[in-house]
Amino acid sequence: MIYRIGGKKRPRPVVATQNACRPLLEAFEARILLCALHDEGGEGVHITFIDGLNAPVELHVDPDEPTGMVGPTTADLQSQQTDLFTPITGWATAANGLPILNSLPGAPTSIYLDFDGDTGSSTSAYSEDADLTTYNATEQTHIVEAWRQITAYFAMFDTNVTTQFVSSAPKAWEMIGNGAGGATGGYAYVGTFPNSSPEAFNASGNATSRESGMAHELGHVFGLQHQSSYDNLGVKINEYISAVDSLHGAIMGVDYSGTVHKWFIGHSATGVTSLQDDMAVISGKIKAKEAAGGDGYRPDDFANTIATAAPLNVNGGLQYASGIIERRTDVDAEAISNRQELLSFLQKKTGFLHHRT
């Protein structure tokens, strides 16, 4: 979710009376902001957060990529508003201790993360100790975190990332286990979705330190080729494209390159004339398993117009929202419910508060 303040100012008169002060906001042209740091035009981004004590906390990001963010950290916000960022601290388990996790129950498709071994593919279970039959507290924590990260990579799609096997669900089936993944730590069979047996394999280490590698192999199952790079003559120079910068790493390239890993639109390994839209490929496979009218993406979670805007959640002096941008065209509208906080927000800032994908 990107919050952006900016655009050309277009002055409008503000009518003030003795009893009322009413700011007039005018929406500027629609725009898609894939990344605030790389918005065309090079404008900086400045946001004021109001903490639980009604004290302003400033965040400023320059168009030149910074070495680190300046402003409130997650820890700062957690210390002030304890229930805004709730970590996963408890979960149901099977009898052997395997966490039972589902990201979107009822979805028409699933991504099955299989941690307990598979005799058909001779894959050992995921384990960090000598006991391959049960899952201790540390192993559970790592499984939950791996599931959480895969859930984030596939959050925009109409699919349930789960650790439970459901035979009837069209699924992408990925094995994570000791010795799985071959010499490279991961491999998959391209375009095999839906699976009736495991078609993607990752070493146990991927679940603790390289979840992007798990997403990479699942991408193959959905039909994705590698994102590659070519020279000006169309000659392939890299099978796997590296991150453009720290915020733009290709899941289907060098998946661990960069800090933020994303689905890309780029030239695939099949040739310089082949343009692969990763999200379009995945959503197309899921759409085929949806009811009529689906597009492969998760149902929209917020209304898209000012008239139907949902009120922000309120916690002390802070108003906030949490949601998912499912499509590139998605617009989520939220409403600030406290007039005084709106005036405080606008005291120094001008422009239109807008967030998009």
C-alpha positions as semicolon CSV with decimal commas, in nm:
position;residue;x (nm);y (nm);z (nm)
1;M;0,000;0,000;0,000
2;I;0,151;0,331;-0,111
3;Y;0,029;0,658;0,036
4;R;0,125;0,954;-0,178
5;I;0,093;1,325;-0,131
6;G;0,164;1,536;-0,435
7;G;0,050;1,678;-0,764
8;K;-0,001;2,028;-0,891
9;K;-0,183;2,265;-0,662
10;R;-0,502;2,407;-0,801
11;P;-0,618;2,676;-0,554
12;R;-0,981;2,681;-0,458
13;P;-1,143;2,933;-0,223
14;V;-1,207;2,820;0,132
15;V;-1,513;2,976;0,287
16;A;-1,467;3,032;0,659
17;T;-1,724;3,146;0,907
18;Q;-1,708;3,206;1,276
19;N;-1,833;2,854;1,347
20;A;-1,681;2,646;1,066
21;C;-1,363;2,593;0,872
22;R;-1,413;2,364;0,577
23;P;-1,117;2,255;0,361
24;L;-1,199;2,181;-0,001
25;L;-1,005;1,893;-0,158
26;E;-0,994;1,836;-0,530
27;A;-0,887;1,503;-0,678
28;F;-0,622;1,519;-0,946
29;E;-0,590;1,287;-1,243
30;A;-0,574;0,912;-1,175
31;R;-0,230;0,761;-1,166
32;I;-0,064;0,430;-1,093
33;L;0,224;0,445;-0,846
34;L;0,415;0,122;-0,847
35;C;0,676;0,270;-0,619
36;A;0,690;0,610;-0,451
37;L;1,068;0,619;-0,488
38;H;1,052;0,579;-0,865
39;D;0,756;0,792;-0,962
40;E;0,821;0,977;-1,287
41;G;0,905;1,336;-1,214
42;G;1,129;1,270;-0,918
43;E;0,915;1,430;-0,647
44;G;0,983;1,346;-0,287
45;V;0,723;1,197;-0,056
46;H;0,647;1,347;0,283
47;I;0,391;1,210;0,528
48;T;0,305;1,311;0,882
49;F;0,193;1,038;1,121
50;I;0,007;1,134;1,438
51;D;0,101;0,904;1,725
52;G;-0,107;0,801;2,026
53;L;-0,007;1,119;2,210
54;N;-0,115;1,339;1,918
55;A;0,249;1,421;1,845
56;P;0,356;1,445;1,479
57;V;0,609;1,193;1,349
58;E;0,761;1,278;1,012
59;L;0,849;1,045;0,722
60;H;1,032;1,181;0,418
61;V;1,154;0,981;0,117
62;D;1,360;1,142;-0,157
63;P;1,332;1,030;-0,522
64;D;1,693;0,915;-0,509
65;E;1,689;0,577;-0,345
66;P;1,800;0,620;0,018
67;T;2,031;0,394;0,210
68;G;1,767;0,372;0,479
69;M;1,424;0,507;0,562
70;V;1,394;0,812;0,782
71;G;1,083;0,817;0,996
72;P;0,881;0,597;1,228
73;T;0,981;0,231;1,228
74;T;0,754;-0,065;1,281
75;A;0,899;-0,093;1,631
76;D;0,811;0,271;1,700
77;L;0,451;0,218;1,596
78;Q;0,426;-0,111;1,786
79;S;0,544;0,058;2,104
80;Q;0,270;0,322;2,068
81;Q;-0,016;0,117;1,928
82;T;0,028;-0,244;2,029
83;D;-0,255;-0,391;1,825
84;L;-0,176;-0,233;1,486
85;F;0,086;-0,487;1,385
86;T;-0,017;-0,821;1,526
87;P;0,238;-1,098;1,472
88;I;0,119;-1,456;1,435
89;T;0,179;-1,597;1,781
90;G;-0,062;-1,889;1,790
91;W;-0,194;-2,149;1,547
92;A;-0,373;-2,479;1,538
93;T;-0,161;-2,789;1,481
94;A;-0,207;-3,144;1,366
95;A;-0,132;-3,425;1,609
96;N;0,236;-3,425;1,503
97;G;0,271;-3,050;1,562
98;L;0,247;-2,941;1,197
99;P;0,083;-2,593;1,187
100;I;-0,258;-2,587;1,017
101;L;-0,262;-2,269;0,810
102;N;-0,495;-2,122;0,547
103;S;-0,471;-1,778;0,388
104;L;-0,802;-1,769;0,196
105;P;-1,038;-2,052;0,295
106;G;-1,302;-2,116;0,033
107;A;-1,089;-1,999;-0,260
108;P;-1,137;-2,205;-0,578
109;T;-0,767;-2,300;-0,596
110;S;-0,490;-2,364;-0,347
111;I;-0,114;-2,365;-0,306
112;Y;-0,030;-2,665;-0,094
113;L;0,293;-2,630;0,105
114;D;0,375;-2,989;0,196
115;F;0,618;-3,013;0,489
116;D;0,556;-3,367;0,611
117;G;0,723;-3,571;0,338
118;D;0,598;-3,769;0,040
119;T;0,660;-4,136;-0,027
120;G;0,565;-4,111;-0,395
121;S;0,848;-3,869;-0,469
122;S;1,074;-4,013;-0,195
123;T;1,089;-3,671;-0,028
124;S;1,181;-3,654;0,340
125;A;0,986;-3,435;0,578
126;Y;1,097;-3,088;0,680
127;S;1,298;-3,114;1,001
128;E;1,564;-2,922;1,188
129;D;1,648;-3,206;1,425
130;A;1,679;-3,583;1,411
131;D;1,304;-3,634;1,459
132;L;1,132;-3,645;1,119
133;T;0,788;-3,730;1,259
134;T;0,702;-3,433;1,482
135;Y;0,749;-3,055;1,473
136;N;0,901;-2,871;1,767
137;A;0,836;-2,507;1,853
138;T;1,125;-2,375;1,642
139;E;1,022;-2,576;1,339
140;Q;0,664;-2,459;1,377
141;T;0,773;-2,096;1,389
142;H;0,978;-2,132;1,071
143;I;0,694;-2,309;0,888
144;V;0,451;-2,035;0,986
145;E;0,689;-1,764;0,866
146;A;0,749;-1,945;0,534
147;W;0,373;-1,978;0,487
148;R;0,328;-1,608;0,571
149;Q;0,581;-1,503;0,309
150;I;0,433;-1,723;0,036
151;T;0,092;-1,587;0,131
152;A;0,225;-1,235;0,072
153;Y;0,371;-1,325;-0,271
154;F;0,035;-1,470;-0,382
155;A;-0,196;-1,240;-0,182
156;M;-0,346;-1,076;-0,492
157;F;-0,461;-1,406;-0,643
158;D;-0,778;-1,605;-0,574
159;T;-0,594;-1,892;-0,410
160;N;-0,558;-2,035;-0,061
161;V;-0,201;-2,089;0,058
162;T;-0,234;-2,384;0,293
163;T;-0,047;-2,656;0,479
164;Q;-0,349;-2,887;0,458
165;F;-0,404;-3,136;0,179
166;V;-0,747;-3,119;0,017
167;S;-0,782;-3,373;-0,261
168;S;-1,065;-3,194;-0,444
169;A;-0,901;-2,851;-0,471
170;P;-0,711;-2,760;-0,792
171;K;-0,369;-2,702;-0,645
172;A;-0,005;-2,613;-0,698
173;W;0,174;-2,876;-0,486
174;E;0,514;-2,788;-0,344
175;M;0,730;-3,016;-0,132
176;I;0,960;-2,863;0,128
177;G;1,184;-3,120;0,293
178;N;1,530;-3,237;0,387
179;G;1,717;-3,323;0,071
180;A;1,443;-3,192;-0,158
181;G;1,529;-2,946;-0,432
182;G;1,822;-3,131;-0,585
183;A;2,167;-2,980;-0,625
184;T;2,037;-2,623;-0,662
185;G;1,799;-2,637;-0,366
186;G;1,489;-2,607;-0,581
187;Y;1,330;-2,724;-0,905
188;A;0,983;-2,757;-1,055
189;Y;0,798;-2,886;-1,361
190;V;0,673;-2,597;-1,574
191;G;0,306;-2,552;-1,653
192;T;0,178;-2,853;-1,460
193;F;-0,096;-2,675;-1,260
194;P;-0,326;-2,821;-1,132
195;N;-0,122;-3,094;-0,964
196;S;-0,225;-3,438;-0,842
197;S;0,121;-3,499;-0,698
198;P;0,417;-3,277;-0,599
199;E;0,556;-3,080;-0,895
200;A;0,776;-2,829;-0,710
201;F;1,055;-2,917;-0,469
202;N;1,252;-2,702;-0,226
203;A;1,517;-2,780;0,031
204;S;1,426;-2,723;0,395
205;G;1,668;-2,430;0,410
206;N;1,445;-2,232;0,172
207;A;1,177;-2,221;0,441
208;T;1,411;-2,047;0,684
209;S;1,617;-1,816;0,463
210;R;1,497;-1,816;0,100
211;E;1,120;-1,813;0,078
212;S;1,152;-1,629;-0,254
213;G;1,296;-1,953;-0,393
214;M;0,976;-2,131;-0,292
215;A;0,773;-1,866;-0,477
216;H;1,002;-1,905;-0,781
217;E;0,933;-2,278;-0,811
218;L;0,560;-2,225;-0,764
219;G;0,576;-1,972;-1,047
220;H;0,708;-2,248;-1,273
221;V;0,417;-2,475;-1,177
222;F;0,176;-2,202;-1,289
223;G;0,357;-2,184;-1,624
224;L;0,617;-1,911;-1,578
225;Q;0,955;-1,918;-1,750
226;H;1,259;-1,737;-1,612
227;Q;1,284;-1,361;-1,653
228;S;1,603;-1,312;-1,857
229;S;1,814;-1,024;-1,986
230;Y;1,931;-0,962;-2,343
231;D;2,175;-0,726;-2,509
232;N;2,090;-0,471;-2,779
233;L;2,127;-0,737;-3,048
234;G;1,878;-0,967;-2,880
235;V;2,140;-1,209;-2,750
236;K;2,062;-1,355;-2,410
237;I;2,325;-1,250;-2,158
238;N;2,162;-1,377;-1,838
239;E;1,917;-1,662;-1,794
240;Y;1,812;-1,505;-1,463
241;I;1,772;-1,130;-1,446
242;S;1,915;-0,968;-1,132
243;A;1,738;-0,701;-0,930
244;V;1,708;-0,364;-1,104
245;D;1,764;-0,208;-0,760
246;S;1,702;-0,311;-0,402
247;L;1,327;-0,254;-0,434
248;H;1,275;-0,438;-0,763
249;G;1,392;-0,798;-0,757
250;A;1,238;-1,051;-1,000
251;I;1,093;-1,361;-0,837
252;M;1,141;-1,547;-1,166
253;G;1,494;-1,410;-1,206
254;V;1,759;-1,430;-0,936
255;D;1,484;-1,464;-0,678
256;Y;1,700;-1,360;-0,382
257;S;1,852;-1,056;-0,556
258;G;1,744;-0,728;-0,401
259;T;1,541;-0,669;-0,088
260;V;1,189;-0,663;-0,233
261;H;1,094;-0,943;-0,473
262;K;0,812;-0,901;-0,724
263;W;0,631;-1,053;-1,016
264;F;0,763;-0,888;-1,334
265;I;0,668;-0,801;-1,690
266;G;0,978;-0,872;-1,894
267;H;1,152;-1,083;-2,155
268;S;1,134;-1,450;-2,072
269;A;1,400;-1,712;-2,123
270;T;1,223;-1,843;-2,433
271;G;1,346;-1,551;-2,645
272;V;1,393;-1,176;-2,673
273;T;1,060;-1,137;-2,855
274;S;0,871;-1,313;-2,575
275;L;0,722;-1,071;-2,321
276;Q;0,602;-1,245;-2,007
277;D;0,355;-1,082;-1,767
278;D;0,399;-1,299;-1,458
279;M;0,076;-1,192;-1,291
280;A;-0,129;-1,235;-1,608
281;V;-0,002;-1,591;-1,651
282;I;-0,077;-1,692;-1,292
283;S;-0,418;-1,523;-1,283
284;G;-0,508;-1,684;-1,615
285;K;-0,445;-2,032;-1,475
286;I;-0,651;-1,956;-1,165
287;K;-0,932;-1,794;-1,367
288;A;-0,980;-2,124;-1,551
289;K;-1,078;-2,282;-1,217
290;E;-1,306;-2,001;-1,099
291;A;-1,677;-1,959;-1,148
292;A;-1,789;-1,754;-1,447
293;G;-1,700;-1,388;-1,411
294;G;-1,376;-1,440;-1,218
295;D;-1,047;-1,295;-1,332
296;G;-0,804;-1,500;-1,127
297;Y;-0,757;-1,230;-0,866
298;R;-0,878;-1,217;-0,509
299;P;-1,215;-1,045;-0,449
300;D;-1,173;-0,674;-0,381
301;D;-1,160;-0,597;-0,010
302;F;-1,244;-0,223;-0,015
303;A;-1,481;-0,003;-0,210
304;N;-1,327;0,207;-0,486
305;T;-1,509;0,540;-0,460
306;I;-1,521;0,828;-0,213
307;A;-1,898;0,781;-0,176
308;T;-1,850;0,423;-0,056
309;A;-1,528;0,475;0,139
310;A;-1,489;0,265;0,453
311;P;-1,400;0,445;0,778
312;L;-1,043;0,395;0,892
313;N;-0,984;0,187;1,202
314;V;-0,920;0,400;1,509
315;N;-0,665;0,322;1,777
316;G;-0,606;0,607;2,019
317;G;-0,486;0,901;1,814
318;L;-0,403;0,694;1,506
319;Q;-0,633;0,599;1,220
320;Y;-0,522;0,319;0,989
321;A;-0,627;0,056;0,739
322;S;-0,488;-0,277;0,629
323;G;-0,575;-0,442;0,301
324;I;-0,459;-0,588;-0,030
325;I;-0,417;-0,422;-0,368
326;E;-0,539;-0,710;-0,582
327;R;-0,514;-0,559;-0,929
328;R;-0,304;-0,293;-1,097
329;T;-0,620;-0,089;-1,146
330;D;-0,742;-0,129;-0,789
331;V;-0,825;0,180;-0,584
332;D;-0,908;0,137;-0,215
333;A;-1,101;0,425;-0,058
334;E;-1,090;0,491;0,316
335;A;-1,245;0,777;0,509
336;I;-1,090;0,988;0,784
337;S;-1,360;1,007;1,048
338;N;-1,220;1,277;1,277
339;R;-1,242;1,634;1,139
340;Q;-0,984;1,771;1,380
341;E;-0,726;1,511;1,278
342;L;-0,792;1,590;0,912
343;L;-0,728;1,959;0,977
344;S;-0,412;1,871;1,169
345;F;-0,297;1,657;0,878
346;L;-0,363;1,937;0,631
347;Q;-0,204;2,210;0,840
348;K;0,131;2,184;0,666
349;K;0,056;1,955;0,374
350;T;-0,128;2,028;0,052
351;G;-0,242;1,797;-0,222
352;F;-0,453;1,489;-0,252
353;L;-0,408;1,176;-0,039
354;H;-0,425;0,886;-0,278
355;H;-0,307;0,527;-0,271
356;R;-0,283;0,282;-0,552
357;T;-0,084;-0,021;-0,650
